[in-house]
Amino acid sequence: MAEIHVRALALEPDQTSIEVMGRAVLERIADFIDGLSQAPAGRNDDTEQIVARMLRPPPEEAGDLTALLDTFQDAAERSLDTAGPGYLAYFPAGGLVGSALAELLAQTYNRFTAVAELAPALVAMEHGILRWLCGQFGLPSSAAGLVTTGGSMATLAGLVAARHDRLGEDIAGGTLYVTEHTHHCVAKAARIAGLPASSVRTVPARGLRMDPDAAARLIAVDRANGLRPFLLVGTAGTTSTGTIDPLAELGELARRENIWFHVDAAYGGGFRLTARGRDRLRGIERADSVVFDPHKSLFLPYGTGVLLVRDTGPLRAAHSGRGDYLQDLTGVAGLPDYGHLGPELTREFRGLRLWLPLHLHGAAAFRDALDEKLDLAALAYRELTADPLLEVPWEPDLTVVVFRLRADDDANRRLLDRINRTGRFFLSSTRVDERFYLRLNATSHRTHESHLRDALDHIRRCAGDEATTRPRT
């Protein structure tokens, strides 16, 4: 590619320059996507040297775009490729191209959407998608929400709303209820919201799921001791194992106890689009708030989270503010002011990254892809269970499959290293009941049966090699 020079200090390039730069970037994108099917899941060679290069300060004079794009590409290639079919760890974020293009448009137009009056049609686009999502979760017509940077920020906003609604200004003695499998962002949000670590109560789990009876007993004991239970957290797909809590029973318990019911569906929420997902996530419609990460199970880019609430009143009451500099804004009937529903006032127009791919591809395309991922998880479970060297203790609720060698933890650590060493596939690990497990999650929209079968063959070969070579005890 020929060098692309940008005139010094040309902060306002002309149309021709923009077109040249845009083509250069889009060519890189197209080449990257085209090569994903054969790309390694990651590489980290020459880390110290490339990090040192990336730490250099910007020059005084203008640079060359081609060289700068080369530098970015070099840096990006020395990281985990979460967009490719071989990434089977954590929660793959495939990064739909349509969503990336939407982000380019949104950032270029750079409209302010925290206040509806300044961009009513754009806010309506975002609001329409959120209302549609509320319907997918079975929430009432009064439900709405906001798009955040991810599940952690959405959890914080939901927890603050629950705290304000159920405890008021005096938060002393407030308690919330989780399990050992609840995502740590809940405890982090509680700490940020001013609650002590002792306020986070750990309910015993039964088969990896919150035990509703144990939760009821703990709530009763806390009330008897003068504490103030205000929040019960259920999980629709835990991070370690993808397990779904008994949401219907927990929702009924929260109703009886008059406490806020929050469901962390950051991972599992997208599966509500499927028939199997709706059945497995039954009870989520009882939630007062739901966190969902479209960058997990709707294949969107990282930094895309959603908070949905049954009633926006508590959300607004906990987050709204006033200032003399806002006196010219009167609001738009029927549209939310997102700056008064969450911690952020300055926020980019995030709705387009959801609106464009959903309208471009249609909801059925996402539903079909998610059904395929459930099928892949069932396939992985069957294949790994059939291997006598492996222990696969839990049938997946969604798409996370955990397994281990019938050996000690050290052997399983070595197995994970063998699997990941080639860079073709990448798995992660977790600990359950103090035991080390390997963790496989084929949720990327680019991972299909052929990719998974290749990965399973690789896992079995590595398991056989480890079983043959591990030290005798």
C-alpha positions, 0 to 999 in steps of 0.5 A: 500500500502506498504511503498516506501522508496527512498534511501537518496540523490538518485537523479538518481534512478535505473530502478526498483525504477522508475517502483515502483514509477511510478506504485504507482503514476499511481494507485493513478491516476486510483483510482482518475479517477474511483471515479470522477463520485461520487466524491463531487465537493469540500470540504474545511474542516480543512483548517487551519490545513492542510494549516499549515501542507503544509507550513512545510519546507522539511526535511534533510533526504529522505521521504517515497513516500507513505506518501508523496502521501497521503499528496498530496491527502489529500491536493488535496481533500480539494479543488474544484474538477474541474475534476469531473462532478459536477463542473459546475462553471467558465470553467471546466478543465477536465484534459484528462488523455492522456494529463497528461501522455503527460506532464509526458513524456515531463517533463521527457525528458525535451527537450528545444523547444524555439529554433527549431534547438535544437529539430526540430521534437518536434517543428514540432509536436507543429507547426503541431497542431498549423497549424491545429488549424489555419485551424479550425479558418479559418485563412490563410496558413501563420498563426501560433502561439505558446502554452502559459501557458494560455489566459492571457499570450497569450493575452499579446503576442498578444497585444504587437504584435499589439502595436508594429505593429500599433504604433511602438516605440512611443506608446503615444496616442494609444487606444484599444477598449473593452466592459464591458464584455471583460475579464480583462486580456486585460486591464491587458496586456495593463498595462503591455505593458506600456499603461495607463488605459485611453487607454482602451476604453469601447464601449457600449454593445447592448444585452451583445454584442459589438455595432459595430456602437458605436465602430465606433463612439468612434474610430472616436471621438478618431481620431478627438481628436488626439488619435491613435486607434490601437486595437479592441477586440472582444470576442467569449464567454464572461466569465460572460455569454458566449456571442459572439460579432458580430465578422464579423461586428467587423472584417470589422470595424477593416479592414476599420479603419486599426486597429488590430482585436483581438478575445478572444476565450479563452473559445469559441474557441474549439467549432469551431470544431462543425458545430454550433460553426463554425456558431456562431463564424462566422467572427473569420477568419477575426482576426489578432490574436486569443487567445484560451485556450484548457484547457477550451473547449478541456478538457486539463489540466490548463496551456494550452493556445494558441495564433494564428496570421494571420502573424507571422511577427509582433509577431516576430518583437515584441518579438525577441531578440539577444545575443552573446550566441545564435550565434551558432543557425542558425534556421531550415527552415520552423519551428518557434523559439518559444522563438522569438514569445512570452515573454518566452525564457525558456519554456517546451515542451508544444506541446505534451499535445495537440498532444498526446490526439488529435492523440490518440482520434482523432478530432471527439471525441472532436467534439462529446463531444463539441456537447454534451455540446451544447446540455446540455446547451440547456437542462439547458436553457429549464428546468430552463426557465420552472421553474416559480421561476426562471428568465433566461434572455438570451439563451446561445450562447455556454454553459454558462447559467445564471439565478436567483430567481425572488427575490432580490440579497440577496435571490440569494446569499443564493440560491447559498450557498444552491446549493453549500453547499452539495458539490455535485455540484458547481456553480459560480455567476456573475453580469450583469447590477448590478444584481446578477446571478447564473452561470451554465457551463456544459463544462467538458467532464465528465459531461453528461445528467444524471449528469446535470439532477441531478444538475437541480433537486438539483437547483430546490429543493434549489430554492423552499426551498429558495422561501419558507423560505426567509423573506417577504418584 
